[in-house]
């Protein structure tokens, strides 16, 4: 077999074998279990403070930008009561699997309301320079799941 034929054969083998040898695509950015536990603790502690009417404590679990935006614990509590009442009235809550999507850390929380409707609170979390997780925002959305 001449040199040209051997080179061509090696190239064909390489092209056939390359997909099998290639590394699998990298999974999306993930967080260790300890981070998810810390995130859930922050959300749970803020919910407890909100339900107790303790705006000052509830505000400590928010990012600095959120704290500046609302200024006072009273303003923060008013905003939650007016725009996020399901967080306060839910008769049952359950954390769903969180995800990191396009660099954003998202933690969903299922809310079962007194009338058995279900909503999902989608928390956007942000790690602070000191390593702590803080709430950077929350959106409420209806769910297709029905409570029993």
matplotlib code that plots the C-alpha trace (Angstrom):
import matplotlib.pyplot as plt

x = [0.0, 1.5, 1.8, -1.2, -3.5, -2.4, -3.0, -6.4, -7.3, -6.1, -8.2, -11.3, -10.8, -10.3, -13.4, -15.5, -14.0, -14.0, -17.7, -17.3, -14.1, -15.4, -16.2, -19.9, -21.2, -20.7, -23.8, -25.4, -23.9, -24.9, -24.7, -23.7, -26.4, -25.1, -25.9, -29.4, -29.9, -28.6, -30.9, -33.9, -33.0, -32.8, -36.2, -37.8, -36.4, -37.7, -41.1, -41.2, -40.3, -42.9, -45.6, -44.7, -44.9, -41.2, -40.2, -36.8, -35.7, -37.4, -35.5, -32.1, -32.6, -32.8, -29.9, -28.6, -30.3, -33.7, -33.0, -32.2, -35.2, -37.7, -35.8, -37.7, -39.1, -42.6, -42.3, -41.1, -43.9, -46.5, -45.1, -45.3, -48.8, -50.0, -48.2, -47.3, -50.2, -50.1, -46.7, -48.4, -51.6, -50.4, -51.6, -48.7, -45.4, -42.9, -39.6, -39.2, -35.9, -33.9, -31.9, -29.1, -30.2, -28.0, -26.1, -29.3, -29.9, -33.7, -35.5, -39.2, -41.5, -45.0, -47.7, -51.0, -53.5, -56.5, -58.9, -56.7, -55.4, -51.6, -49.1, -45.4, -43.1, -39.9, -37.1, -34.0, -31.1, -27.8, -24.6, -23.1, -19.4, -19.3, -20.6, -24.1, -27.2, -29.8, -33.1, -32.8, -36.4, -39.5, -42.2, -45.6, -47.1, -50.2, -49.6, -51.5, -51.1, -54.3, -54.2, -56.2]
y = [0.0, 3.3, 6.4, 8.1, 5.1, 4.8, 8.4, 8.3, 5.2, 6.9, 9.9, 7.8, 5.9, 9.2, 10.7, 7.6, 7.4, 11.1, 11.3, 8.3, 9.8, 13.3, 14.4, 14.7, 18.3, 20.0, 20.0, 23.3, 25.1, 23.4, 24.1, 21.7, 20.4, 22.7, 25.8, 24.6, 24.0, 27.5, 29.0, 27.2, 28.3, 32.0, 31.8, 29.9, 32.4, 35.4, 33.8, 33.2, 36.9, 38.1, 36.0, 37.3, 40.9, 41.5, 43.6, 44.5, 40.8, 39.9, 42.7, 41.3, 38.3, 40.5, 41.7, 45.2, 46.5, 45.3, 46.9, 50.2, 50.0, 49.7, 51.7, 50.8, 47.6, 49.1, 49.8, 46.2, 44.7, 46.9, 45.7, 42.0, 42.4, 44.2, 42.2, 38.9, 38.0, 34.3, 34.0, 35.1, 33.1, 29.8, 26.9, 24.7, 25.3, 22.9, 23.6, 22.3, 21.5, 24.7, 25.4, 27.6, 28.9, 31.2, 32.1, 32.9, 30.8, 30.1, 28.4, 27.6, 27.3, 25.7, 27.5, 25.8, 28.5, 28.3, 27.8, 24.9, 26.7, 26.4, 29.0, 28.9, 31.6, 31.7, 33.2, 34.6, 34.2, 35.9, 34.9, 37.9, 38.8, 37.3, 34.0, 34.3, 33.8, 36.6, 37.0, 39.2, 39.0, 36.9, 36.3, 34.6, 32.4, 30.2, 26.4, 23.7, 21.5, 21.2, 20.6, 17.7]
z = [0.0, -1.0, 1.3, -0.3, 0.2, 3.9, 4.5, 2.9, 5.0, 8.2, 7.4, 6.8, 10.1, 11.9, 10.5, 11.4, 14.9, 15.8, 16.9, 19.2, 20.7, 21.1, 24.7, 25.4, 25.5, 28.8, 31.0, 31.8, 34.7, 37.9, 41.6, 44.3, 46.6, 49.5, 47.4, 46.6, 50.3, 51.1, 48.5, 49.9, 53.4, 52.3, 50.6, 53.5, 56.1, 54.1, 53.8, 57.5, 58.2, 55.6, 57.2, 60.6, 59.3, 59.9, 56.9, 58.3, 58.5, 55.2, 53.5, 54.7, 52.4, 49.3, 47.2, 47.8, 44.7, 46.0, 49.4, 47.7, 45.4, 48.3, 50.8, 54.0, 55.4, 55.3, 51.6, 51.0, 53.1, 51.2, 47.9, 48.9, 50.3, 47.1, 44.5, 46.0, 48.3, 47.4, 49.1, 52.3, 52.0, 50.6, 52.8, 51.4, 49.7, 48.1, 46.5, 43.0, 41.3, 40.7, 37.6, 36.3, 32.9, 30.9, 34.0, 36.1, 39.2, 39.4, 42.3, 41.8, 44.7, 44.3, 46.2, 47.0, 47.8, 50.2, 47.2, 46.0, 43.0, 42.4, 41.5, 41.1, 42.6, 40.5, 42.5, 40.8, 43.2, 43.2, 45.0, 46.8, 47.0, 50.5, 49.1, 50.5, 48.3, 48.2, 46.4, 43.3, 42.2, 42.1, 39.6, 40.2, 37.5, 37.4, 37.3, 35.4, 38.4, 40.6, 44.3, 45.7]

ax = plt.figure().add_subplot(projection="3d")
ax.plot(x, y, z, "-o")
ax.set_aspect("equal")
plt.show()
